[in-house]
Amino acid sequence: MPSVKEHLKHTEYHPELLAYTLFIGLAMDELPVLLDLQDPAPGALLITDEHDSARSLKAHIAQAAEEVGTEAVFYVVNDSLLFEQISGSTGVCQIPIPSETLGDSGLLEGLKQLSQPAVLFINGLTREQLINHNVRDLLLNGPANGVWPIITADTKVCNMMKEFGLNTTIITNTAPDQFTLHQGESSVQFEAFT
């Protein structure tokens, strides 16, 4: 599979737009699956699969972001292995956040003050964290404020998110490095960029 830069040579994307775009993967029709960091409509990204596959996808996203010069700061919550994996393979700015600070009322406010988008990788979101009003506020209002949660969670937490009316784009794992993105009634299959 071609690298992100190699693939972009054959597209009509403008470099100024790439700074605010995350490349999630490559669809089966070889078009990129993108997350526009200036459009809050997709809501938080929810990855429902085994944590190793989710971790791999998150690392691919960070690596693609570095390759095209995405102007996002990556924060990693509750996943030291992902932090080491991203730090070891990319030059993208990453900052670890202890899981106990996820529910702090000041976290969203602090991230909103950044001049560039913030991507918040949350590994294994728990029921206890989701019950916290500040966490729900982060998931609900984060994208509209330039803070993009990318979450892994089990099925019970995913169902709770639906019950709370949280707008999410769901990514499911279908095979190693192969995923399906579900947004509303539509879906697209894709592979992680290499």
C-alpha positions as CSV (number, residue, x, y, z in Angstrom):
1,M,0.0,0.0,0.0
2,P,1.4,3.5,-0.8
3,S,2.4,5.9,1.9
4,V,0.1,8.9,2.6
5,K,2.3,11.3,0.6
6,E,2.6,8.9,-2.3
7,H,-1.2,8.6,-2.4
8,L,-1.8,12.3,-2.2
9,K,0.2,12.9,-5.3
10,H,-2.8,11.6,-7.2
11,T,-5.4,13.6,-5.4
12,E,-6.7,17.2,-5.6
13,Y,-6.2,18.1,-2.0
14,H,-4.8,21.5,-1.1
15,P,-1.8,21.7,1.3
16,E,-3.5,24.3,3.5
17,L,-6.4,21.9,4.1
18,L,-4.1,19.0,5.0
19,A,-3.0,20.8,8.2
20,Y,-6.5,20.3,9.5
21,T,-7.1,16.8,8.3
22,L,-6.5,13.4,9.9
23,F,-6.0,10.4,7.6
24,I,-7.9,7.5,9.1
25,G,-7.1,5.0,6.4
26,L,-7.5,4.1,2.7
27,A,-10.9,2.9,1.4
28,M,-11.2,-0.1,-0.8
29,D,-11.6,2.2,-3.8
30,E,-8.2,3.7,-2.8
31,L,-9.7,7.0,-1.8
32,P,-8.6,8.3,1.6
33,V,-10.9,8.1,4.6
34,L,-10.5,11.5,6.2
35,L,-11.5,13.4,9.4
36,D,-11.7,17.1,8.9
37,L,-10.6,18.7,12.1
38,Q,-12.6,21.8,11.3
39,D,-15.9,20.0,10.9
40,P,-17.4,18.9,14.2
41,A,-20.3,16.9,12.6
42,P,-18.8,13.4,12.9
43,G,-18.4,13.8,16.7
44,A,-16.0,11.6,18.7
45,L,-14.5,8.6,17.0
46,L,-15.3,5.4,18.8
47,I,-13.2,2.3,18.0
48,T,-14.9,-0.9,19.1
49,D,-12.5,-3.8,18.9
50,E,-9.6,-5.4,20.7
51,H,-7.3,-2.8,22.2
52,D,-4.2,-4.0,20.2
53,S,-6.0,-3.3,16.9
54,A,-7.3,0.0,18.1
55,R,-3.8,1.0,19.3
56,S,-2.4,0.0,15.9
57,L,-5.0,2.2,14.1
58,K,-4.3,5.1,16.4
59,A,-0.5,4.8,15.8
60,H,-1.2,4.8,12.0
61,I,-3.3,8.0,12.3
62,A,-0.5,9.7,14.2
63,Q,2.1,8.5,11.7
64,A,0.0,9.8,8.8
65,A,-0.5,13.1,10.6
66,E,3.3,13.5,10.8
67,E,3.9,12.6,7.2
68,V,1.5,15.2,5.8
69,G,2.2,17.9,8.5
70,T,-1.1,17.9,10.3
71,E,-1.1,20.7,12.8
72,A,-2.6,18.7,15.7
73,V,-1.3,18.0,19.2
74,F,-1.8,14.4,20.2
75,Y,-2.7,13.6,23.8
76,V,-2.8,10.0,25.1
77,V,-5.0,9.1,28.1
78,N,-4.5,5.9,30.0
79,D,-2.3,4.1,27.6
80,S,1.5,4.2,28.2
81,L,2.1,1.6,25.5
82,L,0.4,3.7,22.8
83,F,2.3,6.7,24.0
84,E,5.6,4.9,23.6
85,Q,4.5,3.5,20.2
86,I,3.6,6.9,18.8
87,S,6.6,8.7,20.4
88,G,8.9,6.2,19.0
89,S,7.7,6.4,15.4
90,T,6.6,10.0,14.9
91,G,7.7,13.5,15.6
92,V,4.1,14.6,16.2
93,C,3.8,16.4,19.6
94,Q,2.3,14.0,22.1
95,I,1.5,14.6,25.7
96,P,0.4,11.9,28.2
97,I,-2.6,12.6,30.4
98,P,-3.3,10.4,33.5
99,S,-6.7,8.8,33.3
100,E,-7.8,10.4,36.6
101,T,-7.6,13.9,35.0
102,L,-10.1,12.9,32.2
103,G,-13.0,13.9,34.4
104,D,-11.5,17.3,35.5
105,S,-13.7,20.2,34.5
106,G,-10.6,22.2,33.4
107,L,-9.4,19.6,30.8
108,L,-11.7,20.6,28.0
109,E,-11.3,24.3,28.8
110,G,-7.5,24.0,28.7
111,L,-7.5,22.1,25.4
112,K,-9.9,24.6,23.9
113,Q,-7.3,27.3,24.4
114,L,-4.8,25.7,22.0
115,S,-4.3,27.4,18.7
116,Q,-4.3,24.1,16.9
117,P,-6.6,21.0,17.0
118,A,-6.1,18.6,19.9
119,V,-6.5,14.8,19.3
120,L,-7.3,13.0,22.5
121,F,-6.6,9.2,22.4
122,I,-8.6,7.6,25.2
123,N,-8.0,3.9,25.6
124,G,-10.6,1.7,27.3
125,L,-13.2,4.4,28.3
126,T,-15.0,3.0,31.4
127,R,-18.5,3.2,32.5
128,E,-17.4,5.2,35.6
129,Q,-15.6,7.7,33.4
130,L,-18.6,8.0,31.1
131,I,-21.0,8.7,34.0
132,N,-18.9,11.8,34.8
133,H,-20.6,14.9,33.4
134,N,-17.3,16.5,32.4
135,V,-16.3,13.4,30.4
136,R,-19.6,13.5,28.6
137,D,-19.2,17.2,28.0
138,L,-15.8,16.5,26.5
139,L,-17.2,13.8,24.1
140,L,-20.2,15.9,23.2
141,N,-18.7,19.4,22.8
142,G,-15.0,18.6,22.2
143,P,-15.1,18.5,18.4
144,A,-17.0,21.8,18.2
145,N,-14.1,23.2,20.2
146,G,-11.2,21.7,18.3
147,V,-10.8,18.7,20.7
148,W,-11.2,15.3,18.9
149,P,-11.6,12.3,21.2
150,I,-10.6,9.0,19.6
151,I,-11.8,6.3,22.0
152,T,-11.7,2.6,22.5
153,A,-14.5,1.1,24.6
154,D,-16.3,-2.1,25.2
155,T,-19.9,-2.8,24.0
156,K,-21.6,-1.8,27.2
157,V,-19.9,1.6,27.2
158,C,-20.7,2.0,23.5
159,N,-24.4,1.4,24.3
160,M,-24.3,3.9,27.1
161,M,-22.9,6.5,24.8
162,K,-25.9,6.0,22.5
163,E,-28.3,6.2,25.5
164,F,-26.7,9.6,26.5
165,G,-27.2,10.8,22.9
166,L,-23.5,11.3,22.2
167,N,-22.8,11.7,18.5
168,T,-20.1,9.3,17.5
169,T,-18.5,7.9,14.4
170,I,-18.0,4.2,15.1
171,I,-15.0,2.2,13.7
172,T,-15.2,-1.6,14.0
173,N,-12.3,-4.0,13.3
174,T,-13.0,-6.5,10.6
175,A,-9.5,-8.1,10.1
176,P,-5.9,-7.2,11.0
177,D,-5.5,-3.5,9.9
178,Q,-8.9,-3.6,8.2
179,F,-11.8,-1.6,9.6
180,T,-15.3,-0.4,8.8
181,L,-16.3,3.2,9.6
182,H,-20.0,3.7,10.4
183,Q,-21.5,7.2,10.3
184,G,-25.3,7.3,10.5
185,E,-26.7,4.9,8.0
186,S,-23.6,4.9,5.7
187,S,-20.4,2.8,6.1
188,V,-17.0,2.5,4.4
189,Q,-14.4,-0.3,4.6
190,F,-10.8,0.8,4.9
191,E,-7.3,-0.2,5.7
192,A,-4.9,1.6,7.9
193,F,-2.2,3.6,6.1
194,T,1.3,2.2,6.2
